[in-house]
Amino acid sequence: MHASKSEAVDGQTRTHVPLLVIGAGPYGLATAACAKHAGIEQVVVGKPMAFWRENMPAGMFLRSGSDWHLDAAEVNTFEAYLGERGIDPSEFDPIPVGLFLDYVDWFEEREDLRVVPDLVRNLSRPNGHFEATLDSGERVTADAVVAAPGISHFTVIPEWVERDLPPERWAHTCNLVDFEELRGKRVMIVGGRQSAFEWAALLADGDAGEIHVVYRHDTPRFTTSDWHFTDELIALTATVPGWFRHLPPKSAKPSPGGSGQRAG
Ligand SMILES: Cc1cc2nc3c(=O)[nH]c(=O)nc-3n(C[C@H](O)[C@H](O)[C@H](O)COP(=O)(O)OP(=O)(O)OC[C@H]3O[C@@H](n4cnc5c(N)ncnc54)[C@H](O)[C@@H]3O)c2cc1C
C-alpha cells in the first residue's frame, strides 16, 4: 500500500490514500480509527454525524446505553469520555442525543482522524485503484474503500402516501425533526412501534393540537431495551463475512415500515 499524498491535477487537488472511508457516521468513524490502529493510512469523506445531527430530533434520547461506543480497542469509549468529564453514567439514563454527539466529537479529536466534510458524488475503478470525486470537485484515489453511507438511503414510503397526500401534508420520521410547524395542529401518525410513540411524545412536548397513532397490531409493551440479540449477529459477521447476503429473499427485503405523519 502507498502512503497518503496530495497533488494538484488540472487545478483540482488529488489525494491518494491506502484506505478511503465513505461516510462519517458511527461506523465510518469507528472503521477509520480501527484502520489507524492497524497502521493503515486513511481518510474519511463525510459530514461528521450528519444523520444524527440533521435527521434526529434535538430532544431525542438514545435507546442504547453508555456501554455502546465507537472504539474497537475499548480505550476511547463513551464511559471513558464521561469519566474525563466527571460524569457518572447514572446521571444520564437514557442518554440525550446531544451528549452522544459531544462524545463523538471527543472521539474524533482523540483519535486524530482525518475527515473531509464533503460527499462522494462518484466512485469508479478505472485502473485498479478506486477514484472518488467529491462534491467540491476534489478527487481521492484509494487502494481500498469502505462504504459506510448509513441507513437514510433506505427510507421506505408506502405507495399510498405519495399517491394520495399533497407533499406539504406528510413527512417521514426521518425528515420530521423540528416540531415547531406542527404546534396546535392535528397530527396522525401511521405506524405503532418505537418511532411512532417516540414522535408522539416529542410532538406532545412541542404542543401539537391533537395526536392520533394508528396501527394494525397489538400495542407494543415497551420495556427496557435488550440488545443481546446483536451479540450473535456481530460474532457471525466476524466469522462469516457477508452472511446476510445469503438470507432468503423475504428476510433480505426492507420491511415496508416507517411512520408517516399528517397534519391537518
Ligand atoms: C430515530 C432513531 C434513533 C436511533 N437511536 C439509536 C440509539 O439510541 N443508539 C444507536 O446505537 N443507534 C440508534 N439508531 C440507529 C443509528 O442511527 C444507526 O445504527 C447508525 O447511525 C448507523 O451508523 P452508520 O455510520 O452506518 O450510518 P449513519 O449514522 O447514517 O452515517 C452515515 C453517514 O454517511 C453519510 N453519507 C451518505 N452517503 C455519502 C456519500 N456519498 N459521501 C459521503 N458521506 C455520505 C451520511 O450523510 C451519514 O452522515 C437510531 C436511528 C434512528 C433513526
PDBQT file of the ligand as one rigid body, heavy atoms in Angstrom, charges set to zero:
ROOT
HETATM    1  C1  LIG A 301     -34.758   7.766  15.425  1.00  0.00    +0.000 C 
HETATM    2  C2  LIG A 301     -33.529   6.896  15.534  1.00  0.00    +0.000 A 
HETATM    3  C3  LIG A 301     -32.995   6.606  16.782  1.00  0.00    +0.000 A 
HETATM    4  C4  LIG A 301     -31.853   5.816  16.890  1.00  0.00    +0.000 A 
HETATM    5  N1  LIG A 301     -31.345   5.563  18.136  1.00  0.00    +0.000 NA
HETATM    6  C5  LIG A 301     -30.183   4.885  18.252  1.00  0.00    +0.000 A 
HETATM    7  C6  LIG A 301     -29.566   4.674  19.522  1.00  0.00    +0.000 A 
HETATM    8  O1  LIG A 301     -30.083   5.060  20.544  1.00  0.00    +0.000 OA
HETATM    9  N2  LIG A 301     -28.391   4.022  19.580  1.00  0.00    +0.000 N 
HETATM   10  C7  LIG A 301     -27.776   3.550  18.445  1.00  0.00    +0.000 A 
HETATM   11  O2  LIG A 301     -26.680   2.995  18.548  1.00  0.00    +0.000 OA
HETATM   12  N3  LIG A 301     -28.345   3.690  17.230  1.00  0.00    +0.000 NA
HETATM   13  C8  LIG A 301     -29.529   4.350  17.114  1.00  0.00    +0.000 A 
HETATM   14  N4  LIG A 301     -30.110   4.499  15.902  1.00  0.00    +0.000 N 
HETATM   15  C9  LIG A 301     -29.512   3.808  14.774  1.00  0.00    +0.000 C 
HETATM   16  C10 LIG A 301     -28.331   4.591  14.275  1.00  0.00    +0.000 C 
HETATM   17  O3  LIG A 301     -28.776   5.804  13.714  1.00  0.00    +0.000 OA
HETATM   18  C11 LIG A 301     -27.613   3.788  13.229  1.00  0.00    +0.000 C 
HETATM   19  O4  LIG A 301     -27.387   2.483  13.694  1.00  0.00    +0.000 OA
HETATM   20  C12 LIG A 301     -26.280   4.421  12.937  1.00  0.00    +0.000 C 
HETATM   21  O5  LIG A 301     -26.458   5.785  12.610  1.00  0.00    +0.000 OA
HETATM   22  C13 LIG A 301     -25.640   3.689  11.796  1.00  0.00    +0.000 C 
HETATM   23  O6  LIG A 301     -24.377   4.272  11.637  1.00  0.00    +0.000 OA
HETATM   24  P1  LIG A 301     -23.752   4.432  10.209  1.00  0.00    +0.000 P 
HETATM   25  O7  LIG A 301     -22.398   5.041  10.387  1.00  0.00    +0.000 OA
HETATM   26  O8  LIG A 301     -23.869   3.155   9.473  1.00  0.00    +0.000 OA
HETATM   27  O9  LIG A 301     -24.753   5.412   9.443  1.00  0.00    +0.000 OA
HETATM   28  P2  LIG A 301     -25.130   6.959   9.608  1.00  0.00    +0.000 P 
HETATM   29  O10 LIG A 301     -25.140   7.386  11.023  1.00  0.00    +0.000 OA
HETATM   30  O11 LIG A 301     -26.375   7.147   8.806  1.00  0.00    +0.000 OA
HETATM   31  O12 LIG A 301     -23.933   7.698   8.907  1.00  0.00    +0.000 OA
HETATM   32  C14 LIG A 301     -23.671   7.593   7.538  1.00  0.00    +0.000 C 
HETATM   33  C15 LIG A 301     -23.198   8.936   7.068  1.00  0.00    +0.000 C 
HETATM   34  O13 LIG A 301     -22.742   8.784   5.720  1.00  0.00    +0.000 OA
HETATM   35  C16 LIG A 301     -23.127   9.948   5.011  1.00  0.00    +0.000 C 
HETATM   36  N5  LIG A 301     -23.119   9.669   3.587  1.00  0.00    +0.000 N 
HETATM   37  C17 LIG A 301     -24.073   9.033   2.857  1.00  0.00    +0.000 A 
HETATM   38  N6  LIG A 301     -23.707   8.996   1.561  1.00  0.00    +0.000 NA
HETATM   39  C18 LIG A 301     -22.498   9.610   1.490  1.00  0.00    +0.000 A 
HETATM   40  C19 LIG A 301     -21.616   9.923   0.424  1.00  0.00    +0.000 A 
HETATM   41  N7  LIG A 301     -21.898   9.584  -0.843  1.00  0.00    +0.000 N 
HETATM   42  N8  LIG A 301     -20.451  10.591   0.698  1.00  0.00    +0.000 NA
HETATM   43  C20 LIG A 301     -20.135  10.943   1.973  1.00  0.00    +0.000 A 
HETATM   44  N9  LIG A 301     -20.952  10.683   3.037  1.00  0.00    +0.000 NA
HETATM   45  C21 LIG A 301     -22.108  10.031   2.786  1.00  0.00    +0.000 A 
HETATM   46  C22 LIG A 301     -24.497  10.288   5.561  1.00  0.00    +0.000 C 
HETATM   47  O14 LIG A 301     -24.787  11.636   5.337  1.00  0.00    +0.000 OA
HETATM   48  C23 LIG A 301     -24.315   9.991   7.030  1.00  0.00    +0.000 C 
HETATM   49  O15 LIG A 301     -23.886  11.123   7.750  1.00  0.00    +0.000 OA
HETATM   50  C24 LIG A 301     -31.242   5.288  15.749  1.00  0.00    +0.000 A 
HETATM   51  C25 LIG A 301     -31.774   5.577  14.486  1.00  0.00    +0.000 A 
HETATM   52  C26 LIG A 301     -32.896   6.366  14.376  1.00  0.00    +0.000 A 
HETATM   53  C27 LIG A 301     -33.451   6.684  13.005  1.00  0.00    +0.000 C 
ENDROOT
TORSDOF 0
